[in-house]
Amino acid sequence: MLKWALIFAVVALIAGALGFGGIAGAAAGIAKILFFIFLVGFVVFLVLGFMAGRKITGG
């Protein structure tokens, strides 16, 4: 799960850089939406990864 969280974080950062930096031009709106979608995915997978880790370690 933490691997997926890292992937979502990287994609969110790339989409954010393109959307908020103005590099993408016409696709800036789509890049901003993708940034928030992947940011939510990152947080969800991060929480799930930590919850799964606690179940395995018994903490």
C-alpha positions in Angstrom: 0.0 0.0 0.0 2.8 2.4 0.8 4.2 1.8 -2.7 0.9 3.0 -4.2 0.9 6.0 -1.9 4.3 7.0 -3.2 3.2 6.6 -6.8 0.1 8.7 -6.2 2.3 11.4 -4.5 4.6 11.6 -7.5 1.8 11.8 -10.0 0.1 14.5 -7.8 3.3 16.5 -7.7 3.7 16.3 -11.5 0.1 17.3 -12.1 0.4 20.1 -9.7 3.6 21.4 -11.2 2.0 21.4 -14.7 -1.3 22.8 -13.5 -0.3 25.4 -11.1 2.9 26.3 -12.8 1.2 27.2 -16.1 3.5 25.0 -18.1 0.7 22.9 -19.6 -1.2 26.0 -20.9 -4.5 24.8 -22.2 -4.5 21.7 -20.1 -3.9 23.5 -16.8 -7.5 23.0 -15.6 -7.3 19.3 -16.1 -3.9 19.1 -14.5 -5.3 20.9 -11.4 -8.2 18.5 -11.2 -5.8 15.5 -11.5 -3.6 17.0 -8.8 -6.4 16.9 -6.3 -7.6 13.5 -7.4 -4.2 11.9 -7.0 -3.6 13.8 -3.7 -6.7 12.2 -2.3 -5.6 8.9 -3.6 -2.2 9.4 -1.9 -3.7 10.2 1.5 -6.1 7.2 1.2 -3.4 4.7 0.4 -1.1 6.2 3.0 -3.7 5.7 5.7 -4.5 2.2 4.5 -0.8 1.3 4.4 -0.2 2.4 8.0 -3.4 0.6 9.1 -2.2 -2.6 7.4 1.2 -2.2 9.0 -0.3 -2.0 12.4 -2.4 -5.1 11.9 0.7 -7.1 10.9 2.9 -5.9 13.8 0.0 -6.1 16.3 0.3 -2.5 17.4 
